[in-house]
Amino acid sequence: MCAPREGRWGRRQRALLCCVLVAAWEAAWGQLRYSVPEELPKGSFVGDVAKDLALQLAALRDRGARVVSADRTQYFALHANSGHLVTAERLDREQLCRLVERCVLRCEVIVESEMKVYEIEVEITDINDNAPTFGEAEKELRMSETTAPGSRFPLSKAYDPDVGVNSLQSYELSGDEHFSLSVQVGADGEKRPELLLAKALDREEAAFHELVLRASDGGEPARTGTVRIRVSVLDANDNAPVFSQAVYAVRMPEDVPVGSTLLTLTATDADEGLNSEVKYSVTKLTAGLTNKFFLDPETGSIRLLRSLDFEEGDSYEMEVQAHDTGELFDTATVSISVMDVNDNAPEISVRSALSEISEDAPPGTVVALLHVQDRDSGANGEVRCSLVGDVPFRLRSSVGSYYSVVTARELDREEVSEYNVTVWASDGGSPSLRSSAVLALRVLDVNDNAPVFAEARYSARLPENNAEGALVLTVRAWDADWGQNARVRYRLAEGRVRGAPLSSYVSVQAETGALYALRSFDYEEVREVGLCVRAEDGGAPALSSNVSVRLLIVDENDNAPQVLYPPSSSAAAAAGAGWTGVELAPRSAEPGALVAKVVAVDADAGQNAWLSYELAKATEPGLFRVGLHSGEVRTARSPLARDAPRHSLVVVVKDQGRPALSATATLTVVLAESVAELLSELGSAAAPAEPGGSLTRWLVLAVAAVSCLFVAFLLLLLALRLRRWRRSQLLPPASGALRGVPASHFVGIDGVRAFLHSYSHEVSLTADSRKSQRRWAADSCCNTLPARPPPDKAAPLLGEDAAGARGAPPDALPVSQSLRTPRRPPSRRLPPFLLIAFPSVFCFPSRCPRMISPY
């Protein structure tokens, strides 16, 4: 292949050197070429691939190299331990490359991990393993005795499938002096033997002549093949059959049905009788066609015996002969051209493919290596490949008929965890044929998703006085990742509640997200707890998210009502009071008059803090009643003379909880019409608790102090009136009025408590202080001071409010028309300063009918 014939040793050296140089040059360009003789046994050495590709044996084993071929039969294999390319099947050049002078088998070495392809061409060299053969072992020729010397008769050619010097080289004829051999060489170099008549025949001398034709090849040693020729001498027949045309050409598609008549030959003979009968036969046939076509010797029709395949052969040629009974003949050539039909779908071979890929693989990552081919030719063999559906992959053309499937964009396992990528290959035929291959690819997870809570925020209600370790609520978070990356754990964020760490109040279970109370809550101390729960996955690095949790403490009825007024005996004793819950009521009080008000509170909230009052016990059951929701103690009827002066009332205060809690308050109501009676009752009440005379002493001191204050107050009022009189000089002295001032809001004398109120009084003063009159206004009870009148109006009298100034009722007399009350006995008349200084003590409900409790 690389040098002409020389001595055996020089020729081998040159051939070896040439092959090594060629192999090194082609290995550098990713292509190897080797040459081996045919008929080598299975496992024979072909070439050192590892050495020629500069691959280490260890790397070759680890990288998973293998040999693939487009043929259905794999003729070569790669030894991973040695890196040698060896034969996998017996190689018969005549079977593999029929009618091809240079027999080359192609295969590819694929390195799996590198996704690289190396092409290898192996030339199968011929050896002299076939002897020349003739189509028949014996051949009979008929010649007329009138045949002129020098006539030529074509003989059957010998066929040798070997090539080169091993193919057919020469013919030899032996057996008779009447005949000689003439070998004609055609333009294509083909040798055609012909039988040459060297001496005239004489039937009477010899009716038969036996000849032997020997064909020899150029192998070492040479192989030969023979055919026996029997020549029969006939009587004279001077007209040979003639074909209608020298060459018969026919074109047919490869899918023509078996048994179809392809064409019919026509030959005529000018003789008559038996000498004009023409028969047809095939004298030369392309190798391999003996079982595809049939020539009818009588009719000359050529029929198809086996189906045609354009991919196996696209043209066939045969020589036919028409001969008569006198063995005169004519020859013609039949050329059959096969037209390709799109009968082969493209073939897709997955040479290398990944089964899984990480979702963070960059675009352009190779996931599969495909080989696509179509056995058809022309447009029918043009293949177009495409991917089915909207998938994040694309096809990229590689070496030769190879395609790479690569990622077109980033993958997301949470959207699609597995892909079945369908690759379609369609040819250019009409109609087009196509085939498909499916690549199964699993996407590996990467921790790229943080946990997501089921709700944006959580809230729960927990009754107070809960048990320690009680379940509050459960938070849930999901992670779209998979496996360890989707495993969620929960923990509390740092925080404090009332100065204490949040972790001392609540805890969260790391695996389930269950939130537990670590202590018993008290609504009166903590009404709401805000906390933050963090969900963290198991990835590396871990991702997390937070959610706020609002814990509302629900109130329970765990606090009984607390009575503020009247105070309990213990509270009064601690304050130094002699009497607890003593209230005064005049005997002249009308039904519904306010006597006292029970004031209570409840530390609970909502319905648990709604209070109701009821009279549980009374000295005189029908004399007093208690407001259900106000706690006001009022007279149910007017006191009678037979009623006792002192009454003990027990008021029960209840809340609306379930079950209801209650408290009691005890009131002592004294019926008194005058100070003497009041002092008498107070003295009798204080006698057991105080030494004799101490109450009187304290009362005298209190009256003296109040009198001093009252005198100072009157002097101040007088000075103010004189100043105003000097300015105006318009008002007569009798019409002068005192500026209104507020009375005491609260008076307490030795445990006797009155209500905090402001009262307005109308007081008329005459020139002598012994004559005076006090009248209570209709709306005398108020909680604020009366509004100051404008400067241009006369000031109202002491205690007169704005309403009285705008329009007094008909029975309200002005200062100039002072009313005179009937004079009372000296023993029951109260000084004016006591009425003004202690209105809450000495103003009885009968005189102040609209007194309202400030509570």
Buried (B, 14 or more C-beta within 10 A) or exposed (E): EEEEEEEEEEBEEBBEEEBEEBBEEBBEEEBBBBBBBBBBEEEBBBBBBBBBBEBEBEEBEEBEBBBBBBEEEEBBBBBBEBBBBBBBEEBBBBEBBBEEEEBEBBBBBBBBEBBBBBBBBBBBBBBBBBBBBBBEEEBEBBBBBBBEEEBEBBBBBBBBBBBEBBBBBBBBBEBBEBBEBBEEEEEEEEBBBBBBBBEEBEBEEBEEBEBEBBBBBBBEEBBBBBBBBEBEBBEEBEBBBBBEEEEBEEEBEBBBEEEEEBBEBBBEBEBEEEBBBBBBEBBBBBEEBEEBBBBBEEEBBBBBEEEBBBBEBBEBBBBBBBBBBBBBBBBBBBEBEBEBBBBBBBBBBBBBBBEEBEBBBEEEBBBBBBBBBBBBBEEBBBBEBEBEEEBBBBBEEBBBBBBBBBBBEEBBBBEEBEBEBBBBBBBBBEEBBBBEBEBEBEBBBBBBBBBBBEEEEBEBEBEBEBEEEBBBBBBBBEBBBBEEBBBBBBBBEEBEBEEEEBBEBBBBBEEEBBBBBEBEBBBBEBBEBEBEBBBBBBBEEBBBBEBBBEBEBBBBBBBBBEBBBBBBEEEBEEEEBBBBBBBBBBBBBBEEBBBBBBBBEBBBBEEBBEBBBBBBEBBBEEBBBBBEEBBBBBBBBBBEEEBEBBBBBEBBBBBBBEEEBBBBBBBBBBBBBBBEBBBBBBBEBBEEBBEEEBBEEBBEEBBEEBBEEBEEBBEEBEEEBEEBBEEEEEBEEEEBBBBBBBBBBEBBBBBBBBBBBBBBBBBBBEEEEEEBBBBBBBEBBBEEEBEEBEEEEBBBBBBBBBBBBEEBEEEBBBBEEBEEEEEEEEEEEEEBBBBBBBBBBBBBBBBBBBBEBEB
